[in-house]
Amino acid sequence: MGIRKKRRAAVNGDICVACGCCVKVCPLSAIQIRHGVRADVDPERCVGCGKCAKECPASVIEIQEVQG
Amino acid sequence: MKKRWYDYLWIAELIYMALGFFNILFAWLGMLFFCIPLIISLIWGTKGYCNRYCGRGQLFGLLGGRFGLSRKKDIPKWMKTKWFRYGFLIFFFLMFFLMLWNTYLVFAGVQDLGQAVTLLWTFKLPWHWAYHGTLFHPGVAQFAFGFYSVMLTSTILGLITMILFKPRSWCVCCPMGTMTQLICKAKSGKQ
């Protein structure tokens, strides 16, 4: 049986507009807007559900598979 | 998730847009939507207004999300480039100063009060029914017509992007959002 890899949201900070739409939909409060500049994901909390990526108006959030 | 009082600010946005149909002088209230984001970003260095209090964003989120009026497609790449965002901000600024210039001309007595709302910086819509005279100088009303034009234009552009792309696509190129993000960048860079 294959081991399911963990998934996590990753923000492309260069084009993030820091609107905060992702923050509103995150069920685990795993994403925050840092200093009004970009969204920042807490890797300890994020489970990669993808709600933020779906909501992001600039589509700058990707759900990536991570090791461990 | 528990709703807070500021989650209902979309109602304030609706009321604001509606009041402009009855008395154009209410357009002055829009200065709050203009000044509060700037004050928050200048003092606290955050985009707290966009993140929590923007009634317009909430309205687009509601119409495009719960009411299903959005195609929920990605916006084109060029719309999220810095070139476009900063270019749009500069364009908005130029149009804003043109509006201030027109207001000045009325104050100076060079130009008569134009009782019209200019949509998309081009189309003049008759709006005389919302002007009932003023105790103040006609220039005060001219600013109200101009400011309401800016607000109505950006609401319409926001609705178009909401329908075509994701509900809050307007946030990507919103001049206020771009401006407050620039202020936050400058502030966080200093620290």
Interface residues (C-beta under 8 A of the other chain):
Chain A: I15 V17 A18 C19 G20 C21 V23 K24 P27 I33 H35 G36 V37 E55 C56 P57 A58 S59 V60
Chain B: M1 S41 G45 T46 K47 G48 C50 N51 R52 G57 G61 D74 I75 K80 T81 K82 R85 F165 K166 P167 R168 S169 W170 C171 V172 G177 T178 T180 Q181 I183 C184 K185 K187 S188
